[in-house]
């Protein structure tokens, strides 16, 4: 399961593909105060990035992968 939905957090694992984007959006709409844990995420499809950029959830942990972390920090911390 690429995204594990817990009570107040979504934990991303390995490769999070386009198929998860709709579920992620629906979950974040129901849980606006939820946090996202990206520690073990190795690849994030841009559809999921768009969901995160729109919903702007708190990020509890950034990816261990330094390249992915730099990319996501830049995208998710930018002021639009």
C-alpha positions in Angstrom: 0.0 0.0 0.0 1.8 3.2 -1.2 -0.1 5.4 1.2 -1.1 4.3 4.7 -3.9 6.4 6.0 -3.9 6.7 9.8 -6.1 8.7 12.1 -4.4 12.0 11.5 -1.5 11.2 9.2 -0.8 9.8 5.7 2.4 7.8 5.5 3.9 7.5 2.1 5.8 4.3 1.2 8.1 3.6 -1.8 6.5 4.6 -5.1 3.3 6.6 -4.9 1.7 6.5 -8.3 -1.1 8.4 -10.0 -3.7 5.9 -8.8 -3.3 7.2 -5.2 -4.0 10.9 -6.1 -7.8 10.7 -5.9 -7.8 8.8 -2.6 -5.3 11.2 -1.2 -7.3 14.3 -2.2 -10.5 12.8 -0.7 -8.8 12.0 2.6 -7.1 15.4 2.9 -10.5 17.1 2.2 -12.0 15.1 5.2 -8.9 15.7 7.4 -7.7 19.3 6.8 -5.5 19.3 9.9 -3.8 16.0 8.9 0.0 15.6 8.5 1.9 13.8 5.8 5.0 11.6 6.5 7.2 11.3 3.5 10.1 9.5 5.2 10.0 6.3 3.1 8.7 7.8 -0.1 11.1 7.2 -3.0 9.0 8.5 -5.9 5.9 10.7 -6.0 3.8 11.0 -9.1 3.1 14.7 -10.0 -0.6 14.2 -9.5 0.0 13.6 -5.9 2.3 16.6 -5.7 -0.5 18.7 -7.1 -2.8 17.4 -4.4 -0.2 18.3 -1.7 0.4 21.7 -3.3 -3.4 22.4 -3.3 -4.3 20.9 0.1 -1.1 22.2 1.8 -1.1 19.7 4.7 1.6 19.8 7.3 4.7 17.7 6.5 5.7 15.8 9.6 8.7 14.1 8.0 10.5 14.8 4.7 11.9 12.0 2.5 15.1 10.3 3.4 16.1 10.5 -0.3 17.9 13.9 -0.5 17.1 14.6 -4.1 13.4 14.0 -3.6 13.5 15.9 -0.4 15.0 19.0 -2.1 12.5 18.8 -4.9 9.5 18.5 -2.6 10.7 21.1 -0.1 11.0 23.6 -2.9 7.6 22.8 -4.4 5.7 22.5 -1.1 7.3 25.4 0.7 6.9 28.0 -2.1 4.5 30.8 -1.6 2.1 30.9 -4.5 
